[in-house]
């Protein structure tokens, strides 16, 4: 379908009986992170950005949906400053009210609070609301008077490294999230887990079914499973939460008492087969009626790993109004190029302010921006740094390269990789390359609209989807990528360039020197690269019609929710 056809599909769906049922009992969407606004630090990267896009798309399409997450007072990454020769984290706590969030209120007009049994006691949980045009995101918070000091810190930091605190966060999200919806008299028809972080809500569904139907634990599991769907985003171990079964048993002990079953029975639902490892992913897999991957290639690779848990493929999409910075009619010859140069000027100004590099808007600018981890291979284009520098310094066809992004603070390999990248960029090639610090939502928007080329270098089969390339192509920034994630589904003829997975460094430089730079610098008498502008329009049309969140949400309705 084209994007216009997708919009008409929703107009028709919103007049159907299934839609009326969703109005009575909405879809509940659970995720550990949401990118809702730049000043609300409840996201770290792609998972949260996808969740934010889904929420905004549901709002645009008037789909009855509520979302549940956590409010992180210190966000994801704190500033690191040197103190007595050592790096020290300096964290700033942001009160929810200061970023425009309102407390959720109970029937008496008081802040709604629920209790979650964790380890040997109960923890109080309240909720803050982000609301826009009929869609509400409830962000749960344990920083409440009445909780022990340690419990008040549970929701302090996103993806905190401490395993015990992370486990408690996931209990608050899943169990506390469902209890909060019940407190607010919201009774969903479908529970959508965006990754396994919120899988504990399935335990609360089991408890609800046991009480309502007066049935046993095993029978209740089947009823709970029918109402749960799961989106899996990653094949990598780091993206799938695991704990020791001892930790799981300790933290779930009091909750198991509430269920009236031995804690071993509860823990068994998440145990990796023939091991003593408790996996949130396995719990989510076993307790979901339908599981979807986030690209076709991801579904194929997942089948090789999780043979007992087949996935349907629903390729991620991006919320067009959020990421479209072109946002005007660019059909006239030269108009798209002119608008792109304006956006590029904004990015170049930021690069100059942050790094001191002063580059021209007519120089070919390649961007690489995402989480810094090994499988994404940020250094691939610099395998032969001397050759890259020689190509980049060609006075007739200059090339510039900007990097941005950061690893998880506890990812030692990622931190070393970033240090190596910065050493190269700030050293021998500092005139033609730069690292742009402070990668955030606003910075991402500038990068995906201001670069000329979007470089994507993951090892094929490791990137589940990779939506940053969609956002770039939407703005006429051309893809330059291995055939991974969504790119495996895209036709890049007269749109961009594919990279060989096994000879990526050499081929990248060959293509830049022999195809990309010559095409970019072939200008008309008006200074417009006509073939390049044609590629830009093709890229924009491709994303609008194939990789929008509108299409993704329709497929969710057809393949998961119905």
PALO-942427 format. One record per residue (C-alpha): residue in one letter; x, y, z. Coordinates in steps of 0.001 Angstrom, whole numbers, plus 500000, padded with zeros to 6 digits. Layout:
% PALO-942427
[r "A",[X,Y,Z]]
...
END
This chain:
% PALO-942427
[r "X",[500000,500000,500000]]
[r "X",[501004,503598,499511]]
[r "X",[500879,505836,502575]]
[r "X",[497629,507408,501344]]
[r "X",[496134,503915,501045]]
[r "X",[497268,503134,504594]]
[r "X",[495449,506236,505838]]
[r "X",[492272,505192,504034]]
[r "X",[492559,501729,505591]]
[r "X",[492432,503295,509056]]
[r "X",[489422,505406,508100]]
[r "X",[487621,502184,507242]]
[r "X",[488861,500254,510265]]
[r "X",[487734,502958,512681]]
[r "X",[484127,502257,511633]]
[r "X",[484289,498520,512341]]
[r "X",[483148,496403,515285]]
[r "X",[486730,495424,516306]]
[r "X",[487542,499130,516638]]
[r "X",[484458,499643,518833]]
[r "X",[485681,496811,521040]]
[r "X",[489044,498520,521406]]
[r "X",[487197,501648,522487]]
[r "X",[485660,499617,525328]]
[r "X",[488834,497688,526155]]
[r "X",[491958,499315,524697]]
[r "X",[495325,497904,523758]]
[r "X",[497905,498131,526545]]
[r "X",[501476,498692,525349]]
[r "X",[504296,498050,527828]]
[r "X",[507908,499118,527289]]
[r "X",[510905,499917,529510]]
[r "X",[511651,503171,527654]]
[r "X",[509872,505853,525643]]
[r "X",[511242,508745,523610]]
[r "X",[508344,511140,524133]]
[r "X",[510127,514495,524226]]
[r "X",[513699,515721,524407]]
[r "X",[513318,516930,528003]]
[r "X",[511791,513655,529286]]
[r "X",[514809,511386,529786]]
[r "X",[512988,508068,529627]]
[r "X",[514838,506580,526651]]
[r "X",[518283,505356,525657]]
[r "X",[518020,504510,521981]]
[r "X",[516156,502596,519287]]
[r "X",[513728,500688,521510]]
[r "X",[512481,503862,523183]]
[r "X",[512348,505800,519927]]
[r "X",[510270,503025,518354]]
[r "X",[507933,503053,521369]]
[r "X",[507540,506816,521137]]
[r "X",[506792,506564,517413]]
[r "X",[504186,503855,518053]]
[r "X",[502445,505989,520695]]
[r "X",[502347,509015,518378]]
[r "X",[501073,506917,515473]]
[r "X",[498267,505470,517630]]
[r "X",[497379,509030,518595]]
[r "X",[497265,510138,514926]]
[r "X",[495153,507128,513895]]
[r "X",[492866,507495,516941]]
[r "X",[493551,503909,518001]]
[r "X",[492459,503272,521621]]
[r "X",[495768,502537,523321]]
[r "X",[497355,503128,526721]]
[r "X",[501071,502769,527325]]
[r "X",[502996,501921,530484]]
[r "X",[506648,502543,531318]]
[r "X",[508878,503832,534112]]
[r "X",[509913,507354,535022]]
[r "X",[513712,507585,535413]]
[r "X",[514689,510579,537539]]
[r "X",[518313,510570,536337]]
[r "X",[517642,509351,532810]]
[r "X",[520063,507023,531051]]
[r "X",[523525,508600,531038]]
[r "X",[524963,511028,533589]]
[r "X",[527703,513555,532865]]
[r "X",[531212,512269,533529]]
[r "X",[533739,514752,534889]]
[r "X",[537291,514337,536151]]
[r "X",[537795,514571,539907]]
[r "X",[541269,514089,541368]]
[r "X",[542349,512480,538103]]
[r "X",[539481,509980,538003]]
[r "X",[536224,510002,536015]]
[r "X",[533235,510582,538289]]
[r "X",[529538,510527,537351]]
[r "X",[527544,513657,538094]]
[r "X",[523829,512946,537878]]
[r "X",[520979,515429,537885]]
[r "X",[517579,514309,539151]]
[r "X",[514646,515725,537197]]
[r "X",[511296,515881,539027]]
[r "X",[508424,514618,536800]]
[r "X",[506375,517780,537314]]
[r "X",[509248,519887,535952]]
[r "X",[508902,518250,532516]]
[r "X",[505140,518699,532326]]
[r "X",[503971,515332,533672]]
[r "X",[500857,515114,535838]]
[r "X",[500111,512558,538566]]
[r "X",[497537,509876,537777]]
[r "X",[494630,510218,540212]]
[r "X",[492370,507581,541740]]
[r "X",[488596,507785,542067]]
[r "X",[488920,510061,545092]]
[r "X",[491125,512564,543266]]
[r "X",[494226,511425,545150]]
[r "X",[497511,510277,543511]]
[r "X",[496925,506664,542436]]
[r "X",[499206,504231,544252]]
[r "X",[499604,500467,544128]]
[r "X",[501746,498023,546062]]
[r "X",[504158,495556,544479]]
[r "X",[505509,492665,546581]]
[r "X",[509277,492552,546066]]
[r "X",[511504,490160,547987]]
[r "X",[510103,490174,551564]]
[r "X",[508114,493443,551598]]
[r "X",[505892,495714,549529]]
[r "X",[506973,498706,547477]]
[r "X",[504668,501656,546787]]
[r "X",[504331,502737,543155]]
[r "X",[502724,505874,541744]]
[r "X",[502204,506967,538123]]
[r "X",[502859,510113,536115]]
[r "X",[500952,510826,532910]]
[r "X",[502100,512018,529511]]
[r "X",[498927,512753,527548]]
[r "X",[498294,513853,523995]]
[r "X",[495115,513713,521901]]
[r "X",[493532,510673,523523]]
[r "X",[496663,508591,524174]]
[r "X",[498170,508370,527653]]
[r "X",[501542,507009,528733]]
[r "X",[501707,506083,532429]]
[r "X",[505242,506334,533806]]
[r "X",[505665,504477,537098]]
[r "X",[507756,505841,539947]]
[r "X",[508905,504457,543316]]
[r "X",[510380,507695,544672]]
[r "X",[507539,508019,547165]]
[r "X",[507412,508948,550803]]
[r "X",[506703,505739,552689]]
[r "X",[509147,503614,550688]]
[r "X",[512510,502664,552154]]
[r "X",[515408,504780,550804]]
[r "X",[516711,501877,548696]]
[r "X",[513259,501295,547183]]
[r "X",[512879,504972,546340]]
[r "X",[515935,504550,544094]]
[r "X",[514490,501652,542052]]
[r "X",[513296,503899,539220]]
[r "X",[516253,506258,539395]]
[r "X",[518195,505250,536273]]
[r "X",[517321,503568,532991]]
[r "X",[519131,500244,532430]]
[r "X",[521027,500516,535689]]
[r "X",[523957,498084,535773]]
[r "X",[523052,496558,539154]]
[r "X",[521210,493280,538470]]
[r "X",[519075,493330,541607]]
[r "X",[517808,496849,540930]]
[r "X",[517135,495984,537283]]
[r "X",[515060,492977,538354]]
[r "X",[513064,495164,540719]]
[r "X",[512467,497689,537932]]
[r "X",[511001,494941,535798]]
[r "X",[508723,493804,538620]]
[r "X",[507520,497379,539064]]
[r "X",[506956,497751,535307]]
[r "X",[505093,494480,534741]]
[r "X",[503279,493772,538005]]
[r "X",[502941,497379,539112]]
[r "X",[501904,498472,535621]]
[r "X",[498998,496062,535426]]
[r "X",[497909,496865,538985]]
[r "X",[497989,500567,538139]]
[r "X",[495716,500060,535123]]
[r "X",[493282,498115,537303]]
[r "X",[493421,500854,539939]]
[r "X",[492505,503363,537219]]
[r "X",[489713,501054,535979]]
[r "X",[491346,500503,532602]]
[r "X",[490704,496961,531378]]
[r "X",[492677,496209,528184]]
[r "X",[491772,493542,525651]]
[r "X",[495358,492915,524489]]
[r "X",[498680,493339,526285]]
[r "X",[501577,494137,523964]]
[r "X",[505048,493630,525437]]
[r "X",[507675,495638,523559]]
[r "X",[510639,493398,524464]]
[r "X",[510783,491128,527497]]
[r "X",[511444,493804,530130]]
[r "X",[507750,493926,531082]]
[r "X",[507125,490167,531009]]
[r "X",[506196,490049,534709]]
[r "X",[502814,491500,533808]]
[r "X",[501960,487980,532567]]
[r "X",[502303,486753,536178]]
[r "X",[499797,489373,537265]]
[r "X",[497483,488280,534441]]
[r "X",[497759,484718,535767]]
[r "X",[496832,485892,539260]]
[r "X",[493880,487840,537868]]
[r "X",[492620,484780,535979]]
[r "X",[493033,482539,539024]]
[r "X",[490864,484852,541101]]
[r "X",[488274,485686,538447]]
[r "X",[487757,482161,537135]]
[r "X",[488628,480327,540364]]
[r "X",[491075,478081,538550]]
[r "X",[494561,476776,539245]]
[r "X",[497918,478208,538228]]
[r "X",[498471,475951,535197]]
[r "X",[495034,476571,533705]]
[r "X",[495286,480312,534366]]
[r "X",[498557,480436,532412]]
[r "X",[496709,479480,529234]]
[r "X",[494064,482187,529655]]
[r "X",[496739,484808,530383]]
[r "X",[498770,483748,527375]]
[r "X",[495853,484305,524996]]
[r "X",[495812,488021,525783]]
[r "X",[499556,488671,525428]]
[r "X",[501619,489494,522330]]
[r "X",[505338,490220,522170]]
[r "X",[507670,492198,519940]]
[r "X",[511248,490912,520054]]
[r "X",[513901,493428,518988]]
[r "X",[517235,491734,519374]]
[r "X",[519070,488468,518858]]
[r "X",[522008,489566,521005]]
[r "X",[522475,488257,524571]]
[r "X",[523024,491819,525862]]
[r "X",[519533,492762,524758]]
[r "X",[517866,489836,526514]]
[r "X",[517753,490229,530297]]
[r "X",[519043,487243,532292]]
[r "X",[519477,486646,536012]]
[r "X",[520462,483787,538270]]
[r "X",[517540,481647,539363]]
[r "X",[518570,482349,542971]]
[r "X",[518113,486102,542460]]
[r "X",[514781,485523,540714]]
[r "X",[513554,483225,543486]]
[r "X",[514577,485689,546192]]
[r "X",[512866,488679,544564]]
[r "X",[509703,486746,543604]]
[r "X",[509254,484921,546929]]
[r "X",[506555,487165,548378]]
[r "X",[504769,487435,545051]]
[r "X",[504682,483625,544760]]
[r "X",[503049,483545,548207]]
[r "X",[500324,485828,546848]]
[r "X",[499824,483492,543907]]
[r "X",[499675,480551,546273]]
[r "X",[502235,478500,544344]]
[r "X",[505835,477518,545137]]
[r "X",[508307,480148,543940]]
[r "X",[510081,477430,541954]]
[r "X",[506960,477110,539757]]
[r "X",[507025,480816,539011]]
[r "X",[510757,480901,538297]]
[r "X",[510476,477862,536026]]
[r "X",[508445,479919,533546]]
[r "X",[511558,481966,532744]]
[r "X",[514326,479380,533026]]
[r "X",[516496,478762,530002]]
[r "X",[516220,475066,529225]]
[r "X",[518673,472859,531106]]
[r "X",[520212,475781,532969]]
[r "X",[519909,477842,536132]]
[r "X",[519526,481092,534183]]
[r "X",[516278,483059,534457]]
[r "X",[515515,484909,531213]]
[r "X",[512951,487682,530793]]
[r "X",[512899,486852,527091]]
[r "X",[512038,483201,527737]]
[r "X",[509290,484220,530174]]
[r "X",[507861,486547,527520]]
[r "X",[508152,483891,524793]]
[r "X",[506370,481236,526844]]
[r "X",[503606,483575,527943]]
[r "X",[502790,485199,524560]]
[r "X",[500243,483939,522042]]
[r "X",[501978,485687,519130]]
[r "X",[505553,486942,518768]]
[r "X",[506695,489299,516066]]
[r "X",[510149,490119,514783]]
[r "X",[510986,493629,513575]]
[r "X",[512127,492711,510056]]
[r "X",[511917,489714,507741]]
[r "X",[515611,488934,508122]]
[r "X",[515261,489162,511906]]
[r "X",[512440,486567,511773]]
[r "X",[514620,484252,509726]]
[r "X",[517609,484571,512066]]
[r "X",[515418,484245,515172]]
[r "X",[514035,480952,513888]]
[r "X",[517587,479560,513908]]
[r "X",[518056,480553,517571]]
[r "X",[514605,480018,519115]]
[r "X",[513293,477041,517175]]
[r "X",[510289,476565,519483]]
[r "X",[509101,480166,519220]]
[r "X",[508351,481151,515596]]
[r "X",[507813,484815,514842]]
[r "X",[505690,486695,512361]]
[r "X",[507523,489522,510641]]
[r "X",[506311,493084,511191]]
[r "X",[509083,495369,510025]]
[r "X",[509472,498496,512130]]
[r "X",[508413,501838,510723]]
[r "X",[508957,505474,511639]]
[r "X",[506435,508158,512596]]
[r "X",[506614,510383,509542]]
[r "X",[505564,513720,511135]]
[r "X",[508173,513319,513906]]
[r "X",[511121,512602,511612]]
[r "X",[510242,514502,508421]]
[r "X",[512267,517728,508546]]
[r "X",[511887,518405,504834]]
[r "X",[508164,518972,505479]]
[r "X",[507361,520820,502263]]
[r "X",[506626,520170,498598]]
[r "X",[509962,519394,496944]]
[r "X",[508673,518163,493582]]
[r "X",[510096,521064,491557]]
[r "X",[513589,520565,490150]]
[r "X",[516200,521861,492571]]
[r "X",[513727,522394,495440]]
[r "X",[514666,519253,497342]]
[r "X",[518360,520084,497043]]
[r "X",[517752,523630,498250]]
[r "X",[515794,522439,501304]]
[r "X",[518442,519824,502080]]
[r "X",[521177,522448,501982]]
[r "X",[519248,524485,504566]]
[r "X",[519046,521478,506899]]
[r "X",[522669,520622,506245]]
[r "X",[523644,524153,507218]]
[r "X",[522036,523639,510650]]
[r "X",[524058,520462,511198]]
[r "X",[527315,522018,510018]]
[r "X",[526783,524907,512434]]
[r "X",[526358,522433,515286]]
[r "X",[529471,520514,514204]]
[r "X",[531456,523747,514192]]
[r "X",[530171,524771,517627]]
[r "X",[530801,521349,519215]]
[r "X",[533997,520218,517480]]
[r "X",[535643,523266,515898]]
[r "X",[535488,521745,512399]]
[r "X",[534396,524312,509831]]
[r "X",[533144,522532,506734]]
[r "X",[531331,523820,503650]]
[r "X",[527761,522939,502698]]
[r "X",[528896,521885,499208]]
[r "X",[531228,519197,500602]]
[r "X",[529952,515596,500633]]
[r "X",[529044,514738,504234]]
[r "X",[528774,511112,505402]]
[r "X",[527139,510371,508774]]
[r "X",[527369,507382,511130]]
[r "X",[525286,507762,514311]]
[r "X",[523990,505041,516631]]
[r "X",[524927,503060,519743]]
[r "X",[528652,502301,519739]]
[r "X",[529002,498507,519837]]
[r "X",[531266,496064,518011]]
[r "X",[528714,494473,515677]]
[r "X",[527768,497907,514263]]
[r "X",[531430,498324,513128]]
[r "X",[531851,502109,513344]]
[r "X",[535529,501811,512405]]
[r "X",[534873,499817,509224]]
[r "X",[535215,502833,506926]]
[r "X",[538516,503707,508626]]
[r "X",[540210,500313,508242]]
[r "X",[542528,502093,505817]]
[r "X",[542518,505553,507370]]
[r "X",[545294,506816,505071]]
[r "X",[543344,505930,501940]]
[r "X",[540168,507455,503372]]
[r "X",[542080,510648,504159]]
[r "X",[543500,510784,500626]]
[r "X",[540006,510432,499127]]
[r "X",[538530,512939,501567]]
[r "X",[541225,515544,500872]]
[r "X",[540647,515572,497118]]
[r "X",[540271,519298,496458]]
[r "X",[537820,518715,493590]]
[r "X",[535649,516182,495427]]
[r "X",[536130,516622,499193]]
[r "X",[534479,514207,501621]]
[r "X",[533687,514801,505294]]
[r "X",[532728,512205,507928]]
[r "X",[530811,512769,511165]]
[r "X",[530247,510181,513918]]
[r "X",[527903,510344,516884]]
[r "X",[526527,507974,519521]]
[r "X",[527629,506337,522735]]
[r "X",[527723,502884,524351]]
[r "X",[525987,501793,527537]]
[r "X",[527984,503153,530506]]
[r "X",[528742,499593,531686]]
[r "X",[529745,498291,528222]]
[r "X",[533538,498164,528536]]
[r "X",[534051,496964,524958]]
[r "X",[531840,499758,523660]]
[r "X",[533686,502357,525717]]
[r "X",[537042,501124,524359]]
[r "X",[535655,501196,520828]]
[r "X",[534487,504779,521272]]
[r "X",[537909,505741,522690]]
[r "X",[539615,504213,519613]]
[r "X",[537221,506011,517289]]
[r "X",[537830,509361,518936]]
[r "X",[541601,508839,518912]]
[r "X",[541550,508342,515122]]
[r "X",[539032,511097,514411]]
[r "X",[540775,513645,516623]]
[r "X",[544213,512615,515382]]
[r "X",[545491,511963,511893]]
[r "X",[542196,512711,510081]]
[r "X",[540883,515532,512259]]
[r "X",[540572,517853,509252]]
[r "X",[538103,515562,507457]]
[r "X",[536345,513702,510319]]
[r "X",[534644,514608,513590]]
[r "X",[532915,513052,516563]]
[r "X",[529769,514942,517605]]
[r "X",[529075,514474,521345]]
[r "X",[525725,514627,523107]]
[r "X",[523756,512250,520861]]
[r "X",[520086,512717,521790]]
[r "X",[516662,513005,520179]]
[r "X",[517174,516508,518803]]
[r "X",[520717,515693,517683]]
[r "X",[519461,512605,515867]]
[r "X",[516915,514702,513963]]
[r "X",[519657,517065,512791]]
[r "X",[521933,514209,511730]]
[r "X",[519306,512235,509787]]
[r "X",[518340,515350,507864]]
[r "X",[521665,517158,507491]]
[r "X",[524062,514500,506218]]
[r "X",[524237,513583,502518]]
[r "X",[524912,509875,503069]]
[r "X",[523802,507624,505944]]
[r "X",[526467,505001,506635]]
[r "X",[525224,501750,508218]]
[r "X",[527813,499030,508771]]
[r "X",[526428,496217,510995]]
[r "X",[527427,492592,510582]]
[r "X",[524573,491097,508557]]
[r "X",[522160,489226,510800]]
[r "X",[522926,491218,513949]]
[r "X",[520844,494362,513381]]
[r "X",[517207,493423,513933]]
[r "X",[515896,496436,511997]]
[r "X",[517864,499712,512229]]
[r "X",[515303,502477,511805]]
[r "X",[517777,505397,511741]]
[r "X",[518349,504681,508050]]
[r "X",[514613,504996,507411]]
[r "X",[514560,508421,509074]]
[r "X",[517547,509526,507012]]
[r "X",[516080,508316,503714]]
[r "X",[512794,510067,504539]]
[r "X",[514773,513318,504518]]
[r "X",[516638,512498,501317]]
[r "X",[519820,511294,503048]]
[r "X",[520894,508337,500943]]
[r "X",[521494,504863,502434]]
[r "X",[524998,503372,502284]]
[r "X",[524576,500082,504081]]
[r "X",[525162,496389,504469]]
[r "X",[522087,494320,503620]]
[r "X",[520920,493985,507209]]
[r "X",[517621,494621,509002]]
[r "X",[515134,496667,506967]]
[r "X",[517667,497231,504181]]
[r "X",[517340,493548,503211]]
[r "X",[513741,494380,502187]]
[r "X",[514517,497611,500352]]
[r "X",[515233,498087,496666]]
[r "X",[518179,500519,496579]]
[r "X",[518420,500944,492811]]
[r "X",[518663,504718,492287]]
[r "X",[518160,505138,496037]]
[r "X",[521521,504313,497628]]
[r "X",[524395,501847,497785]]
[r "X",[524840,498386,499297]]
[r "X",[528045,497282,501024]]
[r "X",[529536,493783,500919]]
[r "X",[529410,492376,504447]]
[r "X",[532802,490636,504119]]
[r "X",[534865,493392,502468]]
[r "X",[533102,496380,503870]]
[r "X",[536081,498694,504441]]
[r "X",[537598,498325,500976]]
[r "X",[534270,498440,499164]]
[r "X",[533102,501524,501065]]
[r "X",[536148,503481,499901]]
[r "X",[535859,502131,496342]]
[r "X",[532218,503233,496126]]
[r "X",[532899,506664,497611]]
[r "X",[535766,507296,495208]]
[r "X",[534277,505827,492022]]
[r "X",[530490,506249,492312]]
[r "X",[529233,508329,495217]]
[r "X",[531516,511364,495011]]
[r "X",[531330,511627,491183]]
[r "X",[527501,511490,491329]]
[r "X",[527347,514050,494131]]
[r "X",[529662,516513,492413]]
[r "X",[528015,516281,488959]]
[r "X",[526175,519634,488996]]
[r "X",[523887,521443,486599]]
[r "X",[524530,525063,485609]]
[r "X",[522331,526019,488605]]
[r "X",[524599,524017,490936]]
[r "X",[522123,521169,491508]]
[r "X",[523282,517510,491358]]
[r "X",[520282,516355,489287]]
[r "X",[520827,512543,489471]]
[r "X",[521532,512861,493222]]
[r "X",[518295,514788,493745]]
[r "X",[516427,512025,491881]]
[r "X",[517904,509507,494342]]
[r "X",[516748,511726,497211]]
[r "X",[513154,511727,495951]]
[r "X",[513227,507966,495428]]
[r "X",[514512,507429,498979]]
[r "X",[511810,509670,500444]]
[r "X",[509028,507944,498509]]
[r "X",[510308,504498,499507]]
[r "X",[510181,505249,503240]]
[r "X",[506823,507047,503069]]
[r "X",[505166,504155,501266]]
[r "X",[506920,501114,502750]]
[r "X",[508471,501945,506117]]
[r "X",[506076,504212,507982]]
[r "X",[504718,503592,511469]]
[r "X",[501273,503814,509856]]
[r "X",[501985,500587,507955]]
[r "X",[503548,499036,511061]]
[r "X",[500487,499824,513204]]
[r "X",[498123,498415,510582]]
[r "X",[500108,495177,510566]]
[r "X",[500052,495075,514367]]
[r "X",[496251,495286,514244]]
[r "X",[495937,492634,511545]]
[r "X",[498605,490203,512798]]
[r "X",[498788,490736,516575]]
[r "X",[495785,492516,518062]]
[r "X",[492996,490853,516088]]
END
